[in-house]
Amino acid sequence: MADQDIDPEMQLHQDMNDDDGQDSQNLWDCVVISDLHLGSEVCQASELERFLEWVVNRSRMLVINGDIFDDLNFKRLKRHHFNCLRIIRRNTDRSDFQIIWMRGNHDGPAEIISHIVGVDIHDEYIFENDKIKLWILHGDQFDTIVTGHEGLTSFFTALFRGIQMVAPLRWCRWIRRISKNFQRNSPVVRQRAIAAASKLGCEAVTCGHTHREEDCIVNSIRYINTGTWTEQNPSPYLWIKGDQMGLNHWPSEEQPEFGFNRLQDEK
């Protein structure tokens, strides 16, 4: 294939994968992941551990965009879950690398989780380089079910935790996926996030929360949802370098797709 036929985002990502991560000129500006749900039976903790060890040497910043924990019952954390936390904390105070912790609805209030993990927790964050202005927030702020029916949400969350203790993991993942689809919150979160990002003057916004990865443009605003690390591998992450960004997956796929869909304007 001729060089001019190579997708520039795919070529950039291939170069990043081939590099050993030590060249400061060939680092991602930022990587964003969300919905780790450490403590959950369905968390892909062993692969997340490998990913974290890999990404801290290939980027200048890592943003963990909410639902770091499944809940605040740390007795549910297992060895790989603790290993993930150790990697994150070990790299939190580096001078050449920054980790941003974001609050998610499963994490509890920001002031509580901030006290527990020993670092500041953000409700929202704006990433800027000289090419991209990206608004980052978990997305539960736009979910009418979570914000309007807290008691019902807490009940079904507790019910799902009980199911995880007795049901096969594939059933648990199927139940969680069906519940998210039933809530129909992905379009609502997308629409409201895009409208709010436009008012802030951001050309892009990324959320998690819905567990449904997306990459699209609506009303000239790029919306990216980084999905979850509770599904079967591969798991998604957002990378940014210069004026380029896109979703990729861990473990790396042979032919990663970086295209995005242009949706019809939403009322």
ABEGO torsion letter per residue (X at the ends): XBAAABBAAAAAAAAAAABAGABAAABBABBBBBGAGBGBAABBAAAAAAAAAAAAAABABBBBBEGABABABAAABBAAAAAAAAAAAAAAABAABBBBBBBBAAAEBAAAAAAAAGBBBBABBBBBBAABBBBBBAGAAABAAAAABAAAAAAAAAAAAAAAAABBAAAAAAAAAAAAAAAGAAAAAAAAAAAAAAAAGBABBBBBGAGBBBBBBBGGBBBBBAEBAABBOBBBBBBBBEABBBBBBOBBBABBBABBBBBBBBX
